[in-house]
Amino acid sequence: MSRNEITLQEMFSLVIGELREGGRWGTAHIYQSAVNAFSAFNKGQPMPMRRLSPTVLKRFENFLRQRNCSWNTVSTYIKAIRSVFNRAVDRKMVRYVPRLFEHVYTGTRADRKKALETADIGCLVRETEKSLQGGKLPNTRQKTRIFFVLMFMLRGIPFVDLAYLHKRDLQGNTLSYRRRKTGRALTVSLTPEAMQMVRMLADRDPDSPY
């Protein structure tokens, strides 16, 4: 691989940084999940963008399905790769490849499951991005979305634990708390997206511990 040749992982990192700078935290989080999945598929090895092919993408699709990812999750990750690839083409970092994504799934399926799919989470986080832009205090509906997305980003923290967090529980980007149900101590590292949401939801009263 040429020293000047950009990899898919590097291009993802560049795009994710731009999304964060633009306040699109939710989309950045989904793109990070997509590149993490691809890196796992490629055993942590860099993938030069010129080597991205229909065969590689089909193998990635099969890898996701073997890990019990739903078709909607597959679609979300493939579309993230397509978006990043198209940005690289626009910037002349890689040449355009016709029908590169023709044989992988990029649609939406109505699966009858109680759990939300990645595509559904994606819709929610995009709506949450709009709530975060401008720094204005969210209304009740927007705050509900923020709570939900934050619970997702904090590895499924129960709402009761989230609601009773204290400001002292957050040190830097590390959140330490105890489960109210079990008393178990947990530590979670917060992404920049989650940090922004926590700051927005924190009580503005300096005397409040919450």
Backbone as CSV, one residue per row, in Angstrom:
resi,resn,N_x,N_y,N_z,CA_x,CA_y,CA_z,C_x,C_y,C_z
1,MET,0.848,-1.202,0.000,0.000,0.000,0.000,0.876,1.242,0.000
2,SER,0.601,2.171,-0.896,1.338,3.425,-0.968,1.144,4.235,0.300
3,ARG,2.203,4.959,0.710,2.139,5.756,1.934,1.104,6.863,1.816
4,ASN,0.844,7.312,0.598,-0.114,8.395,0.378,-1.522,7.887,0.098
5,GLU,-1.702,6.570,0.121,-3.002,5.986,-0.204,-3.904,5.964,1.023
6,ILE,-5.089,6.532,0.889,-5.997,6.597,2.032,-6.754,5.291,2.189
7,THR,-6.959,4.904,3.421,-7.707,3.686,3.711,-9.154,4.038,4.038
8,LEU,-9.998,3.021,4.013,-11.403,3.233,4.358,-11.519,3.724,5.799
9,GLN,-10.726,3.146,6.698,-10.778,3.558,8.099,-10.358,5.017,8.270
10,GLU,-9.338,5.442,7.535,-8.890,6.837,7.619,-9.950,7.787,7.077
11,MET,-10.609,7.386,5.999,-11.653,8.229,5.426,-12.835,8.322,6.374
12,PHE,-13.183,7.221,7.011,-14.248,7.256,8.015,-13.886,8.229,9.134
13,SER,-12.642,8.153,9.610,-12.196,9.030,10.695,-12.319,10.493,10.293
14,LEU,-11.955,10.801,9.056,-12.054,12.168,8.553,-13.503,12.633,8.516
15,VAL,-14.384,11.805,7.975,-15.800,12.167,7.861,-16.446,12.283,9.240
16,ILE,-16.130,11.356,10.135,-16.697,11.407,11.489,-16.299,12.701,12.187
17,GLY,-15.045,13.116,12.009,-14.604,14.380,12.587,-15.385,15.558,12.042
18,GLU,-15.647,15.558,10.748,-16.420,16.641,10.131,-17.859,16.646,10.634
19,LEU,-18.438,15.463,10.793,-19.809,15.370,11.305,-19.894,15.931,12.717
20,ARG,-18.915,15.613,13.540,-18.917,16.122,14.912,-18.763,17.639,14.940
21,GLU,-17.891,18.146,14.088,-17.711,19.595,14.024,-18.997,20.287,13.590
22,GLY,-19.789,19.618,12.769,-21.057,20.173,12.311,-22.209,19.917,13.261
23,GLY,-21.927,19.322,14.407,-22.974,19.058,15.387,-23.834,17.854,15.076
24,ARG,-23.419,17.043,14.113,-24.204,15.861,13.734,-23.701,14.647,14.523
25,TRP,-23.882,14.716,15.825,-23.326,13.726,16.732,-23.919,12.338,16.515
26,GLY,-25.200,12.263,16.298,-25.840,10.966,16.131,-25.350,10.230,14.897
27,THR,-25.256,10.957,13.776,-24.752,10.346,12.550,-23.309,9.904,12.730
28,ALA,-22.525,10.718,13.421,-21.131,10.357,13.693,-21.056,9.059,14.486
29,HIS,-21.961,8.891,15.427,-21.978,7.673,16.251,-22.305,6.446,15.394
30,ILE,-23.251,6.587,14.473,-23.608,5.473,13.590,-22.439,5.134,12.663
31,TYR,-21.778,6.156,12.121,-20.629,5.923,11.245,-19.507,5.229,12.014
32,GLN,-19.332,5.607,13.288,-18.305,4.957,14.097,-18.641,3.481,14.297
33,SER,-19.914,3.180,14.516,-20.341,1.787,14.660,-20.090,1.009,13.373
34,ALA,-20.332,1.662,12.232,-20.129,1.005,10.938,-18.662,0.676,10.707
35,VAL,-17.779,1.630,10.969,-16.352,1.382,10.732,-15.799,0.390,11.755
36,ASN,-16.339,0.390,12.972,-15.923,-0.617,13.956,-16.277,-2.018,13.472
37,ALA,-17.482,-2.160,12.903,-17.913,-3.459,12.384,-17.033,-3.890,11.217
38,PHE,-16.693,-2.942,10.334,-15.853,-3.291,9.186,-14.452,-3.676,9.647
39,SER,-13.923,-2.959,10.638,-12.592,-3.288,11.151,-12.579,-4.685,11.766
40,ALA,-13.667,-5.052,12.459,-13.768,-6.404,13.013,-13.790,-7.434,11.887
41,PHE,-14.529,-7.130,10.826,-14.595,-8.011,9.657,-13.217,-8.188,9.028
42,ASN,-12.441,-7.092,8.963,-11.132,-7.123,8.307,-10.004,-7.421,9.285
43,LYS,-10.373,-7.931,10.477,-9.402,-8.348,11.497,-8.447,-7.222,11.895
44,GLY,-8.977,-6.003,11.918,-8.190,-4.859,12.371,-7.196,-4.332,11.364
45,GLN,-7.160,-4.912,10.177,-6.211,-4.485,9.157,-6.775,-3.321,8.345
46,PRO,-5.924,-2.357,7.937,-6.409,-1.249,7.108,-6.851,-1.746,5.737
47,MET,-7.892,-1.127,5.211,-8.411,-1.487,3.892,-8.219,-0.302,2.947
48,PRO,-7.241,-0.378,2.029,-7.098,0.694,1.043,-8.396,0.865,0.264
49,MET,-8.806,2.094,0.053,-10.098,2.329,-0.587,-10.148,1.778,-2.000
50,ARG,-9.006,1.730,-2.684,-8.997,1.205,-4.053,-9.291,-0.296,-4.086
51,ARG,-9.128,-0.961,-2.933,-9.385,-2.408,-2.878,-10.820,-2.728,-2.484
52,LEU,-11.619,-1.688,-2.236,-13.032,-1.921,-1.927,-13.729,-2.397,-3.199
53,SER,-14.316,-3.570,-3.152,-14.894,-4.192,-4.347,-16.239,-4.816,-4.008
54,PRO,-17.039,-5.165,-5.030,-18.297,-5.863,-4.766,-18.093,-7.145,-3.956
55,THR,-16.983,-7.841,-4.211,-16.706,-9.078,-3.476,-16.449,-8.802,-2.000
56,VAL,-15.642,-7.773,-1.721,-15.350,-7.411,-0.327,-16.629,-7.003,0.388
57,LEU,-17.444,-6.196,-0.267,-18.687,-5.734,0.349,-19.647,-6.893,0.602
58,LYS,-19.698,-7.845,-0.337,-20.575,-9.007,-0.147,-20.089,-9.852,1.027
59,ARG,-18.783,-9.989,1.153,-18.226,-10.739,2.287,-18.542,-10.029,3.600
60,PHE,-18.485,-8.698,3.592,-18.826,-7.925,4.794,-20.296,-8.118,5.145
61,GLU,-21.153,-8.095,4.126,-22.580,-8.335,4.347,-22.790,-9.716,4.984
62,ASN,-22.126,-10.735,4.453,-22.250,-12.088,5.007,-21.723,-12.148,6.438
63,PHE,-20.647,-11.431,6.693,-20.070,-11.369,8.043,-21.081,-10.806,9.036
64,LEU,-21.762,-9.739,8.654,-22.761,-9.133,9.538,-23.924,-10.083,9.787
65,ARG,-24.376,-10.754,8.743,-25.492,-11.679,8.900,-25.105,-12.870,9.790
66,GLN,-23.863,-13.328,9.663,-23.397,-14.431,10.504,-23.318,-14.026,11.972
67,ARG,-23.213,-12.718,12.209,-23.197,-12.206,13.586,-24.611,-11.838,14.051
68,ASN,-25.595,-12.318,13.308,-27.017,-12.115,13.643,-27.462,-10.659,13.554
69,CYS,-26.781,-9.861,12.742,-27.254,-8.498,12.479,-28.482,-8.574,11.577
70,SER,-29.462,-7.732,11.836,-30.658,-7.702,10.993,-30.312,-7.101,9.635
71,TRP,-31.216,-7.290,8.670,-31.001,-6.706,7.351,-30.995,-5.183,7.420
72,ASN,-31.773,-4.611,8.319,-31.769,-3.151,8.445,-30.439,-2.642,8.982
73,THR,-29.826,-3.400,9.883,-28.495,-3.028,10.369,-27.470,-3.147,9.252
74,VAL,-27.549,-4.233,8.491,-26.670,-4.406,7.331,-26.797,-3.209,6.400
75,SER,-28.027,-2.830,6.094,-28.276,-1.705,5.195,-27.673,-0.412,5.736
76,THR,-27.848,-0.160,7.025,-27.324,1.066,7.633,-25.809,1.138,7.509
77,TYR,-25.126,0.037,7.784,-23.663,0.028,7.716,-23.163,0.134,6.274
78,ILE,-23.816,-0.572,5.357,-23.408,-0.504,3.951,-23.609,0.908,3.408
79,LYS,-24.719,1.543,3.763,-24.976,2.904,3.284,-23.986,3.894,3.877
80,ALA,-23.522,3.636,5.087,-22.492,4.499,5.673,-21.196,4.379,4.876
81,ILE,-20.831,3.153,4.507,-19.631,2.947,3.687,-19.798,3.616,2.331
82,ARG,-20.975,3.490,1.738,-21.229,4.113,0.435,-21.092,5.628,0.517
83,SER,-21.628,6.222,1.573,-21.541,7.668,1.743,-20.091,8.120,1.873
84,VAL,-19.317,7.391,2.674,-17.908,7.732,2.867,-17.134,7.543,1.564
85,PHE,-17.436,6.467,0.836,-16.766,6.222,-0.442,-17.071,7.341,-1.432
86,ASN,-18.336,7.764,-1.508,-18.715,8.826,-2.437,-18.031,10.145,-2.095
87,ARG,-17.847,10.413,-0.806,-17.122,11.626,-0.412,-15.674,11.561,-0.881
88,ALA,-15.078,10.369,-0.788,-13.703,10.203,-1.253,-13.611,10.397,-2.763
89,VAL,-14.613,9.905,-3.494,-14.653,10.104,-4.948,-14.760,11.587,-5.273
90,ASP,-15.650,12.295,-4.571,-15.828,13.728,-4.808,-14.537,14.504,-4.565
91,ARG,-13.724,14.038,-3.633,-12.471,14.725,-3.304,-11.288,14.176,-4.093
92,LYS,-11.599,13.295,-5.059,-10.596,12.713,-5.946,-9.534,11.922,-5.171
93,MET,-9.958,11.293,-4.082,-9.063,10.445,-3.298,-9.080,9.006,-3.803
94,VAL,-10.126,8.666,-4.553,-10.263,7.329,-5.113,-11.113,7.445,-6.372
95,ARG,-10.904,6.540,-7.307,-11.673,6.616,-8.543,-13.057,5.998,-8.349
96,TYR,-14.003,6.472,-9.119,-15.375,5.968,-9.065,-15.435,4.550,-9.626
97,VAL,-16.177,3.683,-8.962,-16.360,2.297,-9.405,-17.841,2.073,-9.693
98,PRO,-18.223,1.895,-10.959,-19.643,1.689,-11.290,-20.210,0.436,-10.623
99,ARG,-21.432,0.537,-10.146,-22.187,-0.585,-9.578,-21.461,-1.267,-8.411
100,LEU,-20.661,-0.505,-7.691,-19.898,-1.067,-6.575,-20.816,-1.648,-5.496
101,PHE,-21.945,-0.984,-5.269,-22.847,-1.398,-4.186,-24.118,-2.080,-4.709
102,GLU,-24.084,-2.530,-5.952,-25.286,-3.069,-6.590,-25.752,-4.383,-5.961
103,HIS,-24.828,-5.197,-5.473,-25.190,-6.548,-5.030,-25.171,-6.715,-3.507
104,VAL,-25.202,-5.603,-2.787,-25.339,-5.674,-1.329,-26.621,-4.953,-0.934
105,TYR,-27.142,-5.300,0.230,-28.461,-4.815,0.633,-28.389,-3.407,1.204
106,THR,-29.202,-2.500,0.633,-29.269,-1.117,1.117,-30.718,-0.661,1.279
107,GLY,-31.629,-1.606,1.440,-33.044,-1.263,1.585,-33.475,-1.229,3.039
108,THR,-34.792,-1.362,3.249,-35.376,-1.386,4.587,-36.412,-2.496,4.641
109,ARG,-36.372,-3.283,5.696,-37.332,-4.375,5.855,-38.148,-4.173,7.122
110,ALA,-39.413,-4.537,7.046,-40.311,-4.407,8.200,-40.315,-5.723,8.961
111,ASP,-39.312,-5.905,9.811,-39.244,-7.118,10.630,-40.111,-6.951,11.872
112,ARG,-40.828,-8.003,12.226,-41.691,-7.939,13.400,-40.892,-8.291,14.652
113,LYS,-40.244,-7.295,15.194,-39.474,-7.484,16.412,-39.777,-6.348,17.369
114,LYS,-39.700,-6.641,18.664,-39.925,-5.604,19.656,-38.731,-4.664,19.745
115,ALA,-37.537,-5.190,19.539,-36.336,-4.364,19.635,-36.222,-3.451,18.424
116,LEU,-35.731,-2.241,18.658,-35.513,-1.309,17.562,-34.309,-1.749,16.752
117,GLU,-34.386,-1.570,15.442,-33.270,-1.870,14.568,-32.314,-0.682,14.532
118,THR,-31.106,-0.941,13.987,-30.121,0.128,13.862,-30.662,1.271,13.015
119,ALA,-31.434,0.930,11.971,-32.003,1.978,11.119,-32.961,2.861,11.906
120,ASP,-33.737,2.245,12.822,-34.656,3.028,13.649,-33.883,3.937,14.595
121,ILE,-32.818,3.390,15.189,-31.968,4.197,16.056,-31.375,5.354,15.260
122,GLY,-30.986,5.059,14.007,-30.427,6.110,13.159,-31.391,7.253,12.949
123,CYS,-32.652,6.919,12.731,-33.673,7.957,12.561,-33.795,8.799,13.822
124,LEU,-33.777,8.147,14.977,-33.901,8.868,16.245,-32.704,9.776,16.502
125,VAL,-31.506,9.271,16.209,-30.336,10.098,16.491,-30.258,11.287,15.544
126,ARG,-30.744,11.114,14.317,-30.751,12.263,13.396,-31.712,13.341,13.891
127,GLU,-32.845,12.922,14.422,-33.772,13.888,15.009,-33.147,14.541,16.237
128,THR,-32.384,13.769,16.975,-31.727,14.311,18.166,-30.681,15.342,17.786
129,GLU,-29.973,15.106,16.662,-28.991,16.078,16.188,-29.615,17.458,16.023
130,LYS,-30.816,17.481,15.467,-31.488,18.760,15.255,-31.762,19.452,16.586
131,SER,-32.067,18.660,17.611,-32.341,19.221,18.930,-31.087,19.836,19.538
132,LEU,-29.925,19.255,19.217,-28.681,19.704,19.826,-28.087,20.915,19.136
133,GLN,-28.408,21.106,17.873,-27.824,22.211,17.119,-28.341,23.549,17.631
134,GLY,-27.425,24.467,17.767,-27.793,25.810,18.210,-27.677,26.008,19.703
135,GLY,-27.557,24.909,20.460,-27.377,25.022,21.895,-28.603,25.458,22.670
136,LYS,-29.778,25.480,22.038,-30.995,25.892,22.738,-31.496,24.766,23.643
137,LEU,-32.189,25.155,24.703,-32.764,24.153,25.589,-33.853,23.380,24.850
138,PRO,-33.856,22.058,24.918,-34.839,21.262,24.176,-36.215,21.319,24.818
139,ASN,-37.243,21.127,23.977,-38.589,21.013,24.533,-38.774,19.592,25.071
140,THR,-39.969,19.312,25.594,-40.196,18.025,26.253,-39.997,16.847,25.301
141,ARG,-40.513,16.953,24.079,-40.386,15.848,23.122,-38.927,15.645,22.721
142,GLN,-38.229,16.747,22.487,-36.822,16.640,22.118,-36.004,16.054,23.262
143,LYS,-36.340,16.450,24.497,-35.612,15.934,25.655,-35.832,14.430,25.798
144,THR,-37.040,13.962,25.470,-37.314,12.524,25.529,-36.417,11.768,24.564
145,ARG,-36.270,12.311,23.348,-35.389,11.681,22.366,-33.950,11.655,22.882
146,ILE,-33.512,12.775,23.459,-32.142,12.852,23.954,-31.906,11.806,25.036
147,PHE,-32.874,11.667,25.959,-32.752,10.651,27.003,-32.614,9.259,26.388
148,PHE,-33.444,8.949,25.393,-33.425,7.620,24.786,-32.089,7.349,24.108
149,VAL,-31.631,8.309,23.290,-30.373,8.114,22.567,-29.206,8.024,23.546
150,LEU,-29.246,8.818,24.610,-28.174,8.770,25.601,-28.140,7.414,26.304
151,MET,-29.317,6.852,26.613,-29.363,5.510,27.210,-28.715,4.489,26.275
152,PHE,-28.948,4.641,24.977,-28.350,3.760,23.974,-26.833,3.927,23.949
153,MET,-26.364,5.186,23.968,-24.927,5.451,23.890,-24.182,5.029,25.155
154,LEU,-24.891,5.010,26.283,-24.268,4.614,27.548,-24.460,3.122,27.820
155,ARG,-24.447,2.354,26.748,-24.482,0.885,26.819,-25.724,0.363,27.526
156,GLY,-26.868,1.008,27.254,-28.127,0.503,27.773,-28.383,0.816,29.230
157,ILE,-27.908,1.967,29.700,-28.135,2.348,31.092,-29.640,2.465,31.355
158,PRO,-30.159,1.870,32.432,-31.590,1.996,32.744,-31.962,3.453,33.004
159,PHE,-33.191,3.812,32.665,-33.615,5.205,32.817,-33.508,5.670,34.266
160,VAL,-33.851,4.800,35.221,-33.816,5.215,36.623,-32.393,5.567,37.047
161,ASP,-31.400,4.826,36.534,-30.011,5.141,36.862,-29.577,6.439,36.197
162,LEU,-30.032,6.659,34.959,-29.707,7.894,34.253,-30.315,9.099,34.963
163,ALA,-31.551,8.959,35.402,-32.251,10.078,36.033,-31.623,10.478,37.362
164,TYR,-31.001,9.523,38.051,-30.439,9.802,39.375,-28.922,10.009,39.356
165,LEU,-28.351,10.214,38.180,-26.918,10.498,38.119,-26.618,11.835,38.793
166,HIS,-25.488,11.904,39.476,-25.019,13.139,40.087,-23.891,13.732,39.239
167,LYS,-23.740,15.049,39.335,-22.674,15.707,38.585,-21.312,15.144,38.969
168,ARG,-21.152,14.758,40.233,-19.870,14.220,40.689,-19.568,12.853,40.078
169,ASP,-20.596,12.195,39.516,-20.379,10.884,38.900,-19.572,10.980,37.610
170,LEU,-19.510,12.184,37.039,-18.803,12.386,35.775,-17.473,13.076,36.035
171,GLN,-16.390,12.392,35.748,-15.046,12.932,35.877,-14.375,12.873,34.511
172,GLY,-14.192,14.060,33.912,-13.679,14.074,32.545,-14.703,13.455,31.623
173,ASN,-14.295,12.432,30.881,-15.244,11.728,30.011,-15.587,10.345,30.560
174,THR,-15.364,10.150,31.860,-15.638,8.860,32.489,-16.796,8.982,33.474
175,LEU,-17.802,8.154,33.273,-18.977,8.141,34.139,-18.917,6.910,35.039
176,SER,-18.984,7.143,36.352,-18.980,6.046,37.316,-20.244,6.139,38.167
177,TYR,-20.984,5.046,38.263,-22.220,5.062,39.038,-22.541,3.658,39.539
178,ARG,-23.533,3.563,40.424,-23.987,2.273,40.928,-25.420,2.010,40.481
179,ARG,-25.667,0.787,40.046,-27.026,0.398,39.690,-27.908,0.488,40.920
180,ARG,-29.035,1.191,40.799,-29.950,1.315,41.927,-30.598,-0.023,42.274
181,LYS,-30.735,-0.894,41.273,-31.391,-2.181,41.500,-30.473,-3.193,42.172
182,THR,-29.202,-3.222,41.751,-28.289,-4.262,42.226,-27.144,-3.733,43.081
183,GLY,-26.889,-2.419,43.027,-25.763,-1.855,43.755,-24.428,-2.071,43.071
184,ARG,-24.441,-2.656,41.890,-23.206,-2.938,41.161,-22.578,-1.649,40.640
185,ALA,-21.265,-1.500,40.842,-20.542,-0.320,40.359,-20.198,-0.495,38.883
186,LEU,-20.456,0.536,38.088,-20.186,0.498,36.649,-19.431,1.746,36.228
187,THR,-18.590,1.600,35.223,-17.837,2.719,34.662,-17.997,2.706,33.149
188,VAL,-18.319,3.857,32.579,-18.541,3.977,31.139,-17.765,5.181,30.623
189,SER,-17.059,5.007,29.513,-16.387,6.126,28.847,-17.362,6.782,27.880
190,LEU,-17.476,8.100,27.954,-18.439,8.829,27.135,-17.791,9.320,25.851
191,THR,-18.509,9.169,24.747,-18.093,9.757,23.483,-18.379,11.254,23.521
192,PRO,-17.789,12.044,22.617,-18.111,13.480,22.579,-19.598,13.742,22.398
193,GLU,-20.276,12.863,21.612,-21.713,13.028,21.413,-22.466,12.894,22.730
194,ALA,-22.114,11.858,23.486,-22.782,11.626,24.767,-22.482,12.741,25.758
195,MET,-21.258,13.269,25.727,-20.888,14.362,26.629,-21.764,15.581,26.384
196,GLN,-22.012,15.895,25.106,-22.843,17.052,24.795,-24.260,16.859,25.320
197,MET,-24.787,15.643,25.197,-26.141,15.372,25.679,-26.218,15.459,27.200
198,VAL,-25.197,14.925,27.876,-25.183,14.983,29.340,-25.178,16.428,29.813
199,ARG,-24.357,17.259,29.183,-24.297,18.668,29.577,-25.639,19.355,29.359
200,MET,-26.322,18.991,28.276,-27.597,19.631,27.984,-28.673,19.206,28.976
201,LEU,-28.613,17.973,29.457,-29.634,17.465,30.366,-29.351,17.793,31.828
202,ALA,-28.118,18.193,32.138,-27.761,18.475,33.527,-28.557,19.664,34.055
203,ASP,-28.871,19.625,35.328,-29.593,20.724,35.983,-28.736,21.981,35.924
204,ARG,-29.325,23.086,35.454,-28.577,24.339,35.314,-28.330,25.023,36.656
205,ASP,-29.004,24.583,37.686,-28.824,25.148,39.023,-27.474,24.678,39.578
206,PRO,-26.528,25.604,39.824,-25.204,25.185,40.313,-25.248,24.493,41.667
207,ASP,-26.319,24.710,42.425,-26.436,24.076,43.740,-27.058,22.683,43.668
208,SER,-27.575,22.322,42.489,-28.195,21.004,42.336,-27.122,19.940,42.124
209,PRO,-27.240,18.795,42.782,-26.254,17.721,42.572,-26.488,16.947,41.281
210,TYR,-27.660,17.174,40.611,-28.017,16.383,39.434,-27.640,17.084,38.130
